[in-house]
Every structure is written in C-alpha cells, then in structure tokens.
Amino acid sequence: MITTAPAGWIVPAHRQGEHDLRMEWGPTGAAAIAADAEVAVVVDVLSFTTTLSVAVERGITVFPFRWRDVRAASYAEERNAVLAVGRSVRTGVSLSPASVRTAAGVERLVLPSPNGSSISFGLAEDGATVVGACLRNRSAVAHWLAPRLADGARVAVVAAGERWPDGTLRPAVEDLWGAGAVLASLVDLGHTDLSPEARVAEQAFRSVADRLPLELRDCASGRELVGAGFGADVDVAAELDTSDAVPLLRGDAFVAG
C-alpha cells in the first residue's frame, strides 16, 4: 500500500470522490484520492517526470527506484541497466533531463527518485494504472486519458512536491503548474468534472502559461537548480507540449504508452 496508516484513516470527504478528476499532493494525498481511481497521473516537474518523458521518447525503458544508495547499483546490475548517478556528479546519466537527452547507447535506465518513484509504485500497488506527466507531455497525456474518462474512468492527478529538511511535504509550485497543465488540457478536450482542488491547479497553470519559462526559473525549485548550475534542466522542463511520450508504469518499469 502507499501508506502505512491504518484502514479507515481517510475522511471520506477528502477522497474528492464526487468528481472524475481529482488532485492532491504527495504520497498521503495520493492514497486519499486514488483509492477508487482507475488511473493516476504522477507529476514531478523538477525533475523526475520531466526526465522520464525525455527517456521514454528516446525509447529508453526506465526502472524507477525508491532509494538513492548502494541498493540501486545492485538493482541496476540485475536488470542489465545503466544506473543514473546523482545530479551533482555532473558526468554520465543522472536525474538531469539534459543528461538523458545527450546520453548515447542507453536502452535501460535505473532512475533513483525517492519521491516520484515511491508515489508511482504506491499507486500501482493500490491498483491504479500509473502515468508520468510533466509540462512537456501534458497534452499527450491528456489525449491518452480522454477516451478512458469518456468510458467512465476516474483519474487522480498527484503533484509530488518536495521535502523540507525535516521530512515534511513542501508543496512545489512547479508541480502545481504541471498537474494543472494536464487538467487544463483535459478541460479543453471537454472533460470538466474537476474537484475544487483540481480546478485550483488548472487555474494556476493558466495564470502562468504565457510566461512559463520565466516563472519556472523564478520559482523556488527553479532558482535552486539554476543556482547549482542546472539551468538547462529547468529549460527542458519548460518545453510545453514538445513531447508525445506517455510513460506508463508496467510492472517495475516505465515504457511508452
């Protein structure tokens, strides 16, 4: 399960169950709104799902991994895959989408991401079909979702957020925009049964859509990456609607949907 909380811990009203399109934050929020959802969309713009979109559009099978430690090396070796190193290493393939874009000869990639990976696997364990979305592929994901919504599926959109040093959730505005971008595209396709929480995300995206690259660089997470020398990653993340890739979690790997 996605959480170790006891059965019955979720207040029914928090499930947003009256709506086909819901939105929440982090692993706990994911558990709340995805309990009866057939499809879950994970959004981690800086940078797990952006990197995922770049990899999948290049034909790379991505094995997300919950831990960024010595276990990851063994996990990669068992799958005959390249292990993405920490972004700070600055050589080889890492969580940096710019590094994946320029990588040569990589067909299988283990991508350690305690946040995005944990949310994705938790949702899959709870029975949802899991999709990775970002700003780059938001329209492609929406077009993939639309016929499923038309057939009666319910969709949970989960903004991953970040973590403060004490481990608590830091709602990250780039993930709010990313979740809202998918929802806005669905609204434009005629799917309008959004929960109020989802509607806030949709409107948040629309408020910055015409100046997205500037806003992404100016938000807290963007400034952090630019300051560390990874401005190229923020620029890749801001490439709205440039990717047709729809990463689907099948077993332990994301592949093209």
Secondary structure as the mmCIF struct_conf table of DSSP 4:
data_model
#
loop_
_struct_conf.conf_type_id
_struct_conf.id
_struct_conf.beg_label_comp_id
_struct_conf.beg_label_asym_id
_struct_conf.beg_label_seq_id
_struct_conf.end_label_comp_id
_struct_conf.end_label_asym_id
_struct_conf.end_label_seq_id
BEND BEND1 ALA A 5 ALA A 5
HELX_LH_PP_P HELX_LH_PP_P1 PRO A 6 PRO A 6
TURN_TY1_P TURN_TY1_P1 ALA A 7 GLY A 8
BEND BEND2 ILE A 10 ILE A 10
HELX_RH_3T_P HELX_RH_3T_P1 PRO A 12 ARG A 15
TURN_TY1_P TURN_TY1_P2 GLY A 17 GLU A 18
BEND BEND3 ASP A 20 ASP A 20
STRN STRN1 LEU A 21 TRP A 25
HELX_RH_AL_P HELX_RH_AL_P1 GLY A 26 ILE A 33
BEND BEND4 ALA A 34 ALA A 34
TURN_TY1_P TURN_TY1_P3 ALA A 35 ASP A 36
BEND BEND5 GLU A 38 GLU A 38
STRN STRN2 VAL A 39 VAL A 43
TURN_TY1_P TURN_TY1_P4 VAL A 45 SER A 47
HELX_RH_AL_P HELX_RH_AL_P2 PHE A 48 GLU A 57
TURN_TY1_P TURN_TY1_P5 ARG A 58 GLY A 59
STRN STRN3 THR A 61 PHE A 65
BEND BEND6 ARG A 66 ARG A 66
BEND BEND7 ASP A 69 ASP A 69
HELX_RH_AL_P HELX_RH_AL_P3 VAL A 70 GLU A 78
TURN_TY1_P TURN_TY1_P6 ARG A 79 ASN A 80
STRN STRN4 VAL A 82 LEU A 83
HELX_LH_PP_P HELX_LH_PP_P2 ALA A 84 ALA A 84
STRN STRN5 VAL A 85 VAL A 85
HELX_LH_PP_P HELX_LH_PP_P3 GLY A 86 GLY A 86
HELX_RH_3T_P HELX_RH_3T_P2 ARG A 87 VAL A 89
BEND BEND8 THR A 91 VAL A 93
STRN STRN6 SER A 94 SER A 94
BEND BEND9 LEU A 95 LEU A 95
HELX_RH_AL_P HELX_RH_AL_P4 PRO A 97 THR A 102
BEND BEND10 GLY A 105 GLY A 105
STRN STRN7 ARG A 108 PRO A 112
HELX_RH_AL_P HELX_RH_AL_P5 PRO A 114 GLU A 125
TURN_TY1_P TURN_TY1_P7 ASP A 126 GLY A 127
STRN STRN8 THR A 129 ALA A 133
BEND BEND11 LEU A 135 LEU A 135
TURN_TY1_P TURN_TY1_P8 ARG A 136 ASN A 137
HELX_RH_AL_P HELX_RH_AL_P6 ARG A 138 ALA A 150
TURN_TY1_P TURN_TY1_P9 ASP A 151 GLY A 152
STRN STRN9 VAL A 155 ALA A 159
STRN STRN10 GLU A 162 ARG A 163
TURN_TY1_P TURN_TY1_P10 PRO A 165 ASP A 166
BEND BEND12 GLY A 167 GLY A 167
STRN STRN11 LEU A 169 ARG A 170
HELX_RH_AL_P HELX_RH_AL_P7 VAL A 173 ASP A 188
TURN_TY1_P TURN_TY1_P11 LEU A 189 GLY A 190
STRN STRN12 LEU A 194 LEU A 194
HELX_RH_AL_P HELX_RH_AL_P8 PRO A 196 VAL A 208
HELX_RH_3T_P HELX_RH_3T_P3 ALA A 209 ARG A 211
HELX_RH_AL_P HELX_RH_AL_P9 LEU A 212 ASP A 218
BEND BEND13 CYS A 219 CYS A 219
HELX_RH_AL_P HELX_RH_AL_P10 ALA A 220 GLY A 227
TURN_TY1_P TURN_TY1_P12 ALA A 228 GLY A 229
HELX_RH_AL_P HELX_RH_AL_P11 GLY A 231 ALA A 237
TURN_TY1_P TURN_TY1_P13 ALA A 238 ALA A 238
TURN_TY1_P TURN_TY1_P14 LEU A 240 ASP A 241
STRN STRN13 PRO A 247 ARG A 250
TURN_TY1_P TURN_TY1_P15 GLY A 251 ASP A 252
STRN STRN14 ALA A 253 ALA A 256
#
